[in-house]
Amino acid sequence: MSKRNWIYGRNVIITGCSTGIGKELTLQLVKKFGCNVMGVARNQQKLEALKTELGDKFDYRRFDISDESAWRNFSEEMNTMGYEVDVLINNAGMIQDFSQYSDMSMETVNKIVNTNLYSVMYGVAAFLPLIKKSKFGYIVNISSASAILPVAGETIYSATKGAVKAFSESLSQDLAGYGIGVSCVMPGPVKTDLYKTRDAGDGKAKKDYELVESIGITAETAAKRIIKAMRKKKLRVLIDGVARLMDFGMRVAPSLTCKMTGKAMSSATNIVPAFAPIFKEQAEKKEEIGESIKERKALTYNSLKKVPEKGAFSK
Ligand SMILES: NC(=O)c1ccc[n+]([C@@H]2O[C@H](COP(=O)([O-])OP(=O)(O)OC[C@H]3O[C@@H](n4cnc5c(N)ncnc54)[C@H](OP(=O)(O)O)[C@@H]3O)[C@@H](O)[C@H]2O)c1
């Protein structure tokens, strides 16, 4: 436990502390860095188990992070009780089932946007006044490597994570004058329950999280890397090899990397059946329209120029 680290003994709020990366961050910040952690999640049993393990250094509030009024009530309560808040870690989030965007209901779209993006904005808005009073003010937003290389069938998840990245990078400039640092963390695959939430009980998602289990890092390692980045006050944090590879591809050849990622996924539907709904839809559409992909690709600029005189939409 290094007392020379600015993180030592800080008061930290962590969302999504009941499992995965958030739980590991909580354990390490309390046990190794003597922090006081106020955790946020919904699962009472898991929160109570953490309280039993960590004692007075940990407390929690149960609410849905996509509820703005819950955030306001939470910060008002902290303020009234005279709590000092140094660090806010917006970690909680949800994944989407692999699917074509056109197959998603607006209800699902709104749920993912509210949980992954608005919650971050609500949290920062609610706690900035308290964080500004701290000499050690710091904000960590957990985005994803899909903010750098968005993947097929993950349109809304990738969009929310990309927005969290832009929000964080802009916020870091807003807050520089207050001495408040911001880290935006973009992990690649981490072995947590996140991917298991896709499993509707039919076993189709199993291969998906088996793949994550084989290439991902542990939540413990991810938490270590995040704390290290916080210590160094790093804005852009890529965790780990897979995220760096994605970043490299998008720097060197963004269009090609995007295209090849989709291609690789579409030819891996046998290995990862969870990808199938994304590409099945495309195959059906192809038959429905009566055009082969080859024919579509053969359309040249000249053939497109032959627009009907009345205009494409006129009868
Ligand atoms: N695992 C990965 O491979 C990976 C990769 C890139 C980015 N990430 C990001 O890392 C973050 C943590 O993910 P994880 O892998 O640790 O996931 P996880 O194991 O599924 O944990 C998610 C946590 O968020 C909480 N949560 C979810 N929705 C909530 C809501 N509406 N209100 C309050 N709490 C909520 C859950 O608690 P309750 O169920 O108790 O509410 C849980 O503690 C997420 O933002 C995720 O997008 C993960």
The ligand as a Tripos MOL2 file, in Angstrom:
@<TRIPOS>MOLECULE
LIG
   48    52     1     0     0
SMALL
NO_CHARGES

@<TRIPOS>ATOM
      1 N1        -16.2640   -7.1150  -19.6830 N.am      1 LIG1
      2 C1        -15.7650   -6.6060  -20.7910 C.2       1 LIG1
      3 O1        -15.2390   -7.3190  -21.6500 O.2       1 LIG1
      4 C2        -15.8450   -5.1380  -21.0590 C.ar      1 LIG1
      5 C3        -15.1890   -4.6420  -22.1900 C.ar      1 LIG1
      6 C4        -15.2500   -3.2800  -22.4660 C.ar      1 LIG1
      7 C5        -15.9450   -2.4420  -21.6260 C.ar      1 LIG1
      8 N2        -16.5850   -2.9560  -20.5240 N.ar      1 LIG1
      9 C6        -17.3340   -2.0210  -19.6940 C.3       1 LIG1
     10 O2        -16.9120   -2.1570  -18.3500 O.3       1 LIG1
     11 C7        -17.9870   -1.8070  -17.4730 C.3       1 LIG1
     12 C8        -18.1510   -2.8980  -16.4220 C.3       1 LIG1
     13 O3        -18.4620   -4.0950  -17.0940 O.3       1 LIG1
     14 P1        -18.3060   -5.5480  -16.4630 P.3       1 LIG1
     15 O4        -17.7000   -6.3880  -17.5110 O.co2     1 LIG1
     16 O5        -17.6820   -5.4900  -15.1240 O.co2     1 LIG1
     17 O6        -19.8470   -5.9510  -16.3710 O.3       1 LIG1
     18 P2        -20.6940   -6.7850  -15.3020 P.3       1 LIG1
     19 O7        -19.8750   -7.8380  -14.6720 O.co2     1 LIG1
     20 O8        -21.9360   -7.1850  -16.0370 O.co2     1 LIG1
     21 O9        -21.0510   -5.6730  -14.2060 O.3       1 LIG1
     22 C9        -21.9080   -4.6290  -14.5040 C.3       1 LIG1
     23 C10       -22.1770   -3.8580  -13.2390 C.3       1 LIG1
     24 O10       -23.0260   -2.7490  -13.5530 O.3       1 LIG1
     25 C11       -24.1690   -2.7510  -12.6810 C.3       1 LIG1
     26 N3        -25.3070   -2.2210  -13.4260 N.ar      1 LIG1
     27 C12       -25.6900   -2.5440  -14.6850 C.ar      1 LIG1
     28 N4        -26.7780   -1.8360  -15.0320 N.ar      1 LIG1
     29 C13       -27.0680   -1.0350  -13.9800 C.ar      1 LIG1
     30 C14       -28.0890   -0.0810  -13.7240 C.ar      1 LIG1
     31 N5        -29.0160    0.2020  -14.6460 N.pl3     1 LIG1
     32 N6        -28.1030    0.5530  -12.5330 N.ar      1 LIG1
     33 C15       -27.1600    0.2710  -11.5880 C.ar      1 LIG1
     34 N7        -26.1720   -0.6230  -11.7710 N.ar      1 LIG1
     35 C16       -26.1330   -1.2800  -12.9470 C.ar      1 LIG1
     36 C17       -24.3470   -4.2130  -12.2690 C.3       1 LIG1
     37 O11       -24.9080   -4.2820  -10.9880 O.3       1 LIG1
     38 P3        -26.4090   -4.7840  -10.5940 P.3       1 LIG1
     39 O12       -26.7720   -5.8630  -11.5520 O.co2     1 LIG1
     40 O13       -26.2590   -5.2090   -9.1890 O.co2     1 LIG1
     41 O14       -27.2310   -3.5640  -10.7540 O.co2     1 LIG1
     42 C18       -22.8940   -4.6780  -12.1830 C.3       1 LIG1
     43 O15       -22.3590   -4.3560  -10.9230 O.3       1 LIG1
     44 C19       -19.2150   -1.6160  -18.3600 C.3       1 LIG1
     45 O16       -19.4270   -0.2540  -18.6070 O.3       1 LIG1
     46 C20       -18.8200   -2.3220  -19.6630 C.3       1 LIG1
     47 O17       -19.4900   -1.7920  -20.7930 O.3       1 LIG1
     48 C21       -16.5270   -4.2720  -20.2200 C.ar      1 LIG1
@<TRIPOS>BOND
     1     1     2 1
     2     2     3 2
     3     2     4 1
     4     4     5 ar
     5     4    48 ar
     6     5     6 ar
     7     6     7 ar
     8     7     8 ar
     9     8     9 1
    10     8    48 ar
    11     9    10 1
    12     9    46 1
    13    10    11 1
    14    11    12 1
    15    11    44 1
    16    12    13 1
    17    13    14 1
    18    14    15 2
    19    14    16 1
    20    14    17 1
    21    17    18 1
    22    18    19 2
    23    18    20 1
    24    18    21 1
    25    21    22 1
    26    22    23 1
    27    23    24 1
    28    23    42 1
    29    24    25 1
    30    25    26 1
    31    25    36 1
    32    26    27 ar
    33    26    35 ar
    34    27    28 ar
    35    28    29 ar
    36    29    30 ar
    37    29    35 ar
    38    30    31 1
    39    30    32 ar
    40    32    33 ar
    41    33    34 ar
    42    34    35 ar
    43    36    37 1
    44    36    42 1
    45    37    38 1
    46    38    39 2
    47    38    40 1
    48    38    41 1
    49    42    43 1
    50    44    45 1
    51    44    46 1
    52    46    47 1
@<TRIPOS>SUBSTRUCTURE
     1 LIG1         1 GROUP 0 **** ****
